[in-house]
């Protein structure tokens, strides 16, 4: 359950138009509770192959399978957002020379050059699941297709502004009631 609270402070001046020296401050509080109606998940699909094209092709295939799965489970295109796509080379590490001891200390010698040995491509996606009860089924399905990392679900409210406005109205009504009593 999510909680939205607002406090309102109002002042009443005594003295009808003259600059007030006597002021009464009244506080009101309004609270609205709501059950989260959205589950949000983020995931990464990643591949490391010899060429950038092979890596990108594998990521694109998995991503297409995930998108097809999401759509077949009632997720709208507007609720699927690609956050980023990354591609970078992978390098070999030169090996340390065997039995090399440099007089006076210092860095050891290395054999071989650093070379590109492959490419890693990744795509990060965020999905809003509007039927919160379906979140575990969606997570399970995406994992079966093959993701590298999964984050969530994060539960939230789709329209928090409406709840904030309701809490603010309750706080104003509370402050008015206290002022009338006073």
C-alpha positions as CSV (number, residue, x, y, z in Angstrom):
1,X,0.0,0.0,0.0
2,X,1.4,3.4,-1.0
3,X,0.6,6.4,1.2
4,X,0.2,10.0,0.0
5,X,0.2,12.7,2.7
6,X,-0.2,16.5,2.4
7,X,-0.1,19.2,5.1
8,X,-1.7,22.5,4.6
9,X,-1.0,25.6,6.7
10,X,-3.4,28.5,6.7
11,X,-3.3,31.8,8.5
12,X,-6.1,34.1,9.7
13,X,-5.4,37.7,10.5
14,X,-7.2,39.5,13.2
15,X,-7.8,43.2,12.7
16,X,-9.7,43.4,9.3
17,X,-7.4,44.9,6.8
18,X,-4.9,46.7,9.0
19,X,-1.5,45.2,9.2
20,X,-1.9,42.1,11.3
21,X,0.1,41.6,14.5
22,X,-2.0,38.8,15.8
23,X,-1.9,35.7,13.5
24,X,-3.4,32.3,14.0
25,X,-1.8,29.4,12.1
26,X,-3.8,26.3,11.5
27,X,-2.5,23.0,10.0
28,X,-4.5,20.4,8.3
29,X,-3.5,16.9,7.2
30,X,-4.9,14.7,4.5
31,X,-3.9,11.1,3.9
32,X,-4.8,8.8,1.0
33,X,-3.7,5.1,0.7
34,X,-3.7,3.3,-2.6
35,X,-2.7,-0.2,-3.8
36,X,0.1,-0.1,-6.5
37,X,-1.4,-0.7,-9.9
38,X,1.8,-1.0,-12.0
39,X,4.8,-3.3,-11.8
40,X,7.9,-2.1,-13.7
41,X,10.7,-4.3,-14.7
42,X,14.0,-3.6,-16.4
43,X,16.2,-6.2,-18.1
44,X,19.3,-6.5,-20.2
45,X,19.9,-8.9,-23.2
46,X,23.6,-9.3,-23.9
47,X,25.8,-11.3,-26.3
48,X,29.5,-11.7,-26.8
49,X,30.6,-13.2,-30.1
50,X,33.6,-12.9,-32.5
51,X,32.1,-10.2,-34.6
52,X,29.9,-7.3,-33.8
53,X,27.3,-8.5,-36.3
54,X,27.0,-11.9,-34.6
55,X,26.6,-10.3,-31.2
56,X,24.0,-7.8,-32.5
57,X,22.1,-10.6,-34.4
58,X,21.8,-12.7,-31.2
59,X,20.6,-9.7,-29.1
60,X,18.1,-8.7,-31.8
61,X,16.7,-12.3,-32.0
62,X,16.3,-12.6,-28.3
63,X,14.8,-9.1,-28.1
64,X,12.3,-9.9,-30.8
65,X,11.3,-13.1,-29.0
66,X,10.8,-11.2,-25.8
67,X,8.8,-8.5,-27.5
68,X,6.6,-11.1,-29.1
69,X,6.1,-12.8,-25.7
70,X,5.2,-9.4,-24.0
71,X,2.7,-8.5,-26.7
72,X,1.1,-12.0,-26.5
73,X,0.7,-11.4,-22.8
74,X,-1.2,-8.1,-23.3
75,X,1.7,-5.6,-22.9
76,X,1.1,-2.5,-25.1
77,X,3.9,-1.0,-27.2
78,X,3.6,2.2,-25.2
79,X,4.6,0.3,-22.1
80,X,7.9,-1.1,-23.6
81,X,10.8,1.3,-23.7
82,X,14.4,0.6,-24.9
83,X,16.6,2.5,-22.5
84,X,20.0,1.9,-24.3
85,X,21.9,-0.2,-26.8
86,X,25.6,-0.7,-26.3
87,X,28.4,-2.2,-28.3
88,X,32.0,-2.5,-27.4
89,X,35.1,-4.6,-28.3
90,X,36.6,-7.3,-26.1
91,X,40.4,-7.3,-25.9
92,X,42.8,-10.1,-25.2
93,X,45.2,-9.6,-22.3
94,X,48.9,-10.1,-22.9
95,X,50.5,-12.8,-20.8
96,X,53.2,-12.2,-18.2
97,X,56.6,-13.5,-19.2
98,X,57.4,-16.7,-17.3
99,X,60.1,-16.4,-14.6
100,X,60.7,-12.7,-15.3
101,X,62.1,-10.8,-12.4
102,X,63.1,-7.3,-13.1
103,X,66.1,-6.0,-11.1
104,X,65.0,-3.3,-8.7
105,X,61.3,-4.2,-8.9
106,X,58.9,-2.5,-11.3
107,X,56.4,-3.8,-13.8
108,X,56.9,-7.3,-15.2
109,X,57.3,-8.0,-19.0
110,X,54.4,-9.0,-21.1
111,X,54.3,-11.3,-24.1
112,X,52.0,-10.5,-27.0
113,X,49.9,-7.5,-28.0
114,X,46.4,-6.6,-26.8
115,X,44.0,-7.5,-29.7
116,X,40.3,-7.4,-30.3
117,X,39.0,-10.9,-29.8
118,X,35.3,-10.2,-30.0
119,X,32.4,-7.8,-29.4
120,X,29.8,-7.5,-26.7
121,X,26.4,-6.0,-27.6
122,X,23.7,-5.3,-25.0
123,X,20.2,-3.8,-24.9
124,X,18.5,-2.5,-21.8
125,X,14.7,-2.4,-21.8
126,X,12.0,-1.3,-19.3
127,X,8.5,-2.7,-19.2
128,X,5.4,-1.5,-17.4
129,X,3.0,-4.3,-16.4
130,X,-0.4,-2.9,-15.9
131,X,-1.9,-6.2,-14.5
132,X,0.3,-6.5,-11.4
133,X,-0.8,-10.1,-10.8
134,X,0.8,-11.0,-14.2
135,X,4.3,-9.8,-13.1
136,X,5.7,-13.2,-12.0
137,X,4.4,-14.9,-15.2
138,X,6.0,-12.1,-17.3
139,X,9.3,-12.3,-15.4
140,X,9.4,-16.1,-15.7
141,X,8.7,-16.0,-19.5
142,X,11.4,-13.3,-20.1
143,X,14.0,-15.3,-18.1
144,X,13.2,-18.5,-20.1
145,X,13.9,-16.6,-23.4
146,X,17.3,-15.5,-22.0
147,X,18.2,-12.2,-20.3
148,X,21.5,-11.3,-18.7
149,X,20.2,-9.1,-15.9
150,X,16.7,-8.5,-14.5
151,X,15.7,-5.7,-12.1
152,X,12.3,-5.5,-10.4
153,X,9.4,-5.7,-10.2
154,X,9.1,-2.2,-8.8
155,X,5.5,-1.5,-7.7
156,X,4.1,2.0,-8.2
157,X,1.0,4.0,-8.9
158,X,0.2,5.0,-12.5
159,X,-1.3,8.4,-11.7
160,X,0.2,9.6,-8.4
161,X,-0.8,13.2,-9.1
162,X,-4.5,12.4,-8.7
163,X,-3.8,10.9,-5.3
164,X,-1.7,13.8,-4.3
165,X,-4.5,16.2,-5.2
166,X,-7.0,14.1,-3.2
167,X,-4.7,14.2,-0.1
168,X,-4.2,18.0,-0.6
169,X,-8.0,18.5,-0.7
170,X,-8.4,16.4,2.5
171,X,-5.7,18.5,4.2
172,X,-7.4,21.8,3.1
173,X,-10.8,20.5,4.4
174,X,-9.2,19.5,7.7
175,X,-7.6,23.0,8.1
176,X,-10.9,24.7,7.3
177,X,-12.8,22.6,9.8
178,X,-10.2,23.4,12.5
179,X,-10.4,27.1,11.6
180,X,-14.2,27.1,11.9
181,X,-14.1,25.4,15.2
182,X,-11.6,28.0,16.5
